Amino acid sequence: MNVLKTQNRNFSFSLYGQECCLKYRDTFLNVTRQSLTCRGGRTAEASRQLDSNPELLKAFGDTYSEDDSEHRLLKENRQRMKTVLYDDDRFEPSISEPQPEASCSYATAQRRGCPVFVMLPLDTVWVVERDTKKVSILKKERSLEIALHTLKQAGVEGVMVDVWWGLVERAGPNTYDFSAYESLFRKVARAGLKVQAVMSFHAAGGNVGDTCKIPLPKWILEIGETDPDIYYTDKSGHRNRECLSLGCDEIPLFWGRTPVDMYSDFIEAFSKTFQHLFGAVLTEITVGLGPAGELRYPAYPEGDGRWRFPGVGEFQCYDKYILADLKRTAEAVGRPEWGLSGPHDAGHYNSSSWETGFFVSQGGSWSTPYGHFFLSWYSGLLSKHAERILTRASNILNRAGRPRMCKAQKEGADGHVMYEFEPACKLGIKLAGVHWWFKSRGHAAENTAGYYNTRDRDGYEPIMSLLARLDGRLSFTCVEMRDCEHPPEGRCSPQALLKHIIESAESYGVPLAGENALQRYDDYAFDRIADSAFGRSARAGRLEQVTFLRMGDLMFDNWDAFSRFLKRMRNQL
């Protein structure tokens, strides 16, 4: 097979087949020449020539050829939108140094509005086979570019994107491919948007709303074949292959590395590749700490049918590494019988709280000395897991040479001004909004997820304390939900849970962002999100940012409603 290639740093085309090369040679060279003026992206003229030659476009193997599936709104915007030309050979936007902001009152927050980020599709970056090699690409690249400009024009502040471990480090340990993300971030920057990058150390496909399957790296799965205890395990012995168990956090099972080593190496490689964008484009690195990228145990696995809302879920403490820790901890307190297993009376995934001996409100085992021991140990493992990984991540972002920005300034008695600096790219985590059984005394679902929260105990305090110490930000789900939308038998209260999180975050000075758990476009959901950001109560109006789930056809089908919501968040309605 004859191959005609032209390459220039980040840019690469291939045209396969001798007949095609000869037939489209002049156009190919012309398009290539124009495309190379922006190295990595196309000029408007280059795109028009490709559009006018479908066979050429197909020969290029370009993901732009999926026009038939493009949403009508994006097609309309394409006609009106002008493409700005950039020389993006190592696109390096200037980083301005923002002045520190004082905390704002309700009235001030209303004037400024609340920035809205939009989650990109899970499969924005994909891996395909070309020339017998697997390469990462941007899916529907041209539609994505128009969509980003459409979001910007509507008033969106930025986008959130998953940086998948299973895609980036697919080739082997310490071998990273960020090429598609480099292209993505250039497009986001050109659209004038910011990026919140999620280090997704979990697999996609098993959670609500997942539209694709992205497994963990193959070389990780191969180790799991010989040692399945690297995965979370329930009392029935079912292995959850969505993410690695925190029980092996510090055990070098992976080609001489521990999971914490692998996560920190990944974050280091990402930071080294993209630090030139820190602050100006990349504003936050959100570190995935469990299933769905959230800090929790996979206690309610809906994707495989084991769990259905509003079941209490199950404790995930039955892999050999976690059980060994339980045994050591029980022996250390002089109660070795407590270290043999998890609670025997905690029910199953779909039990109701009152059906279990452990979680029943009156006289449940959760309120006994054994219950306190077990729940303290179980939630404590989760907190230590977060501390190990986030401490490494914080050190990486604070490393000498990383971009920094002014956090605060103080004037001394002698007139000298002292400045305090912080990383230009913030550290963040996600916390799950486990709101079912919140109205019960034992808070069953939160406890199986790893949050030792009850009517008499703040289970989120250790997490807030850690984030305050590391100057991290918390993103919390279910900000769109109302209590009245859920069945009374589930004792749900997303509103009370959000209020509790706001209070806890505020007491530790932790910046709080909100996410919607479900993709909704009704006025009730928008009212609830806006109230969370701008509410008039003493503890409302504390959301620094809202991230909306998710960009796609459903969003563009409801574009008028979403546009009104964005105006409302900018205080233009």
Number of C-alpha atoms within 10 A of each C-alpha: 6 10 11 15 11 14 12 12 10 16 17 14 17 17 21 16 13 12 10 15 20 10 11 16 15 11 16 24 13 15 19 20 14 18 21 23 17 16 23 24 24 21 19 15 14 19 17 12 16 21 15 10 13 12 14 21 19 14 17 17 15 19 16 20 20 13 14 8 10 17 16 14 15 22 15 11 14 18 8 9 12 11 16 9 13 16 12 18 15 14 18 16 16 12 16 10 13 11 11 14 9 7 9 12 11 17 12 10 18 18 13 12 21 24 19 22 24 22 19 19 19 21 18 18 25 17 18 10 9 10 7 7 9 13 15 19 20 20 19 18 21 21 20 23 18 22 22 25 23 19 21 18 13 15 17 25 21 25 24 24 23 22 22 25 22 20 21 24 19 21 15 13 16 13 12 16 18 21 16 19 22 17 20 23 21 21 21 22 20 20 21 18 22 24 26 24 21 20 22 25 28 24 24 24 18 21 16 12 15 15 13 13 12 21 21 23 21 15 16 19 16 11 14 18 10 9 11 19 21 29 25 28 24 20 17 8 12 14 19 22 20 23 24 24 25 24 24 19 22 14 15 14 16 15 11 9 16 16 22 20 19 20 24 22 18 22 19 17 18 20 19 13 13 17 20 19 25 27 24 22 27 25 19 23 26 28 25 26 27 25 26 24 23 22 23 25 27 25 25 27 20 16 14 11 9 13 19 15 14 23 22 32 29 28 27 26 24 23 23 17 19 22 17 16 16 24 17 13 18 18 14 11 10 9 13 14 10 19 18 12 15 20 19 10 13 24 21 19 23 16 18 21 28 17 14 19 18 23 28 21 18 14 11 19 20 27 19 12 9 14 17 14 17 22 22 16 18 24 23 16 18 22 19 16 21 22 17 15 20 26 15 18 25 18 13 19 25 17 11 9 8 16 20 20 20 16 16 15 14 11 10 9 7 6 8 9 10 10 13 12 13 15 22 25 24 21 22 26 23 24 23 20 20 23 24 26 24 22 19 20 19 27 27 32 28 25 27 25 24 26 30 27 21 19 12 8 10 14 19 19 18 18 23 23 17 19 25 17 12 18 17 21 24 20 22 24 23 22 28 26 24 16 15 11 10 15 12 13 11 19 19 24 23 25 19 15 19 21 16 15 21 22 16 19 23 15 13 16 15 22 21 20 24 26 25 21 18 17 15 19 18 12 12 13 19 23 15 18 24 22 17 24 26 20 17 12 10 9 13 17 22 25 24 17 20 26 23 25 20 21 20 15 15 13 18 18 14 13 15 12 15 20 18 15 21 24 15 17 26 18 14 11 9
